[in-house]
Amino acid sequence: MPGDLSLFGEDPPSEPDQPIVPTEQPLAGWMVDSLREALTARGLTATAERQQAIEVAVGRPVDSLRSLTRAEALRALERLASTSAPQARSTSSWDSRDEDTWIDRL
């Protein structure tokens, strides 16, 4: 048998194998929404403030939330959530309401 026959009848590759480079998937819509909610919960409403908070969290300049990688988005969510944790209240929302409800008038 000639030595140039490939195993299982496959033709040898015509070009050399190129290394597989993983490509980052675009950021999921729910993750972008979560980032926006975390920024809002932190009281950041101006675009410049929101962008600065994201850039500080990920450690690089960011043009838009969709330009983040999944790992960066998760890191930003973690940092935003840790600093925006609600403060413990001494009274409940029910006790600190401004007006009487129908049940108070009974």
C-alpha positions in Angstrom: 0.0 0.0 0.0 1.2 3.4 -0.7 2.1 5.6 2.3 0.1 8.6 1.1 -3.3 7.1 1.8 -5.0 8.7 4.8 -6.7 6.8 7.5 -10.4 6.0 6.9 -10.2 7.4 3.3 -10.2 11.0 4.4 -8.2 13.5 2.3 -5.4 15.2 4.1 -6.2 18.8 5.0 -5.1 21.2 2.3 -4.2 24.0 4.7 -2.7 23.9 8.1 -4.9 23.8 11.1 -5.4 27.2 12.6 -5.8 27.6 16.4 -9.4 27.9 17.5 -9.8 31.3 19.1 -12.9 31.6 21.2 -15.1 34.5 20.2 -17.0 36.4 22.9 -20.8 36.2 22.4 -22.7 39.5 22.5 -24.0 40.4 25.9 -27.5 39.0 26.6 -30.4 41.5 26.8 -31.3 40.4 30.3 -27.8 41.2 31.5 -27.9 44.7 30.0 -31.2 45.2 31.7 -29.7 44.0 35.0 -26.9 46.4 34.7 -29.3 49.3 34.0 -31.4 48.3 37.0 -28.3 48.2 39.2 -27.3 51.6 38.1 -30.8 53.0 38.7 -30.9 51.4 42.1 -27.7 53.2 42.9 -29.3 56.5 42.0 -27.3 57.1 38.9 -29.5 58.6 36.2 -27.2 60.8 34.1 -25.5 59.0 31.3 -22.0 60.3 32.3 -22.4 59.0 35.8 -23.6 55.6 34.6 -20.8 55.3 32.2 -18.2 56.3 34.8 -19.6 53.7 37.3 -19.3 50.9 34.7 -15.8 52.0 33.7 -14.7 52.0 37.3 -16.2 48.5 37.8 -14.6 46.9 34.8 -11.4 48.9 34.8 -11.4 50.1 31.2 -13.1 52.7 29.0 -16.5 51.5 27.8 -18.5 52.9 24.9 -21.8 51.1 25.6 -23.0 48.3 27.8 -23.2 46.0 24.8 -19.4 46.3 24.3 -18.8 44.6 27.6 -17.8 41.0 27.8 -19.9 38.6 29.9 -17.1 38.4 32.5 -16.9 42.2 32.7 -20.7 42.5 33.0 -20.8 40.0 35.8 -18.0 41.8 37.6 -19.8 45.1 37.2 -23.1 43.7 38.5 -21.3 42.3 41.5 -19.6 45.6 42.3 -22.8 47.6 41.7 -24.9 45.3 43.8 -22.4 45.3 46.7 -22.4 49.1 46.9 -26.2 49.5 46.3 -27.4 47.2 49.0 -30.5 48.7 50.6 -29.9 50.1 54.1 -31.7 48.4 57.0 -34.8 50.3 58.1 -35.9 50.7 61.6 -39.5 50.9 60.5 -41.5 49.1 57.8 -42.8 50.8 54.7 -46.3 50.3 56.1 -45.5 52.2 59.3 -43.8 55.1 57.5 -46.6 55.7 55.0 -47.8 59.3 54.7 -51.6 58.9 54.4 -54.2 56.9 56.1 -55.7 54.0 54.1 -59.2 52.7 54.1 -58.3 50.2 56.8 -57.1 53.0 59.1 -60.4 54.8 58.8 -62.5 51.8 60.0 
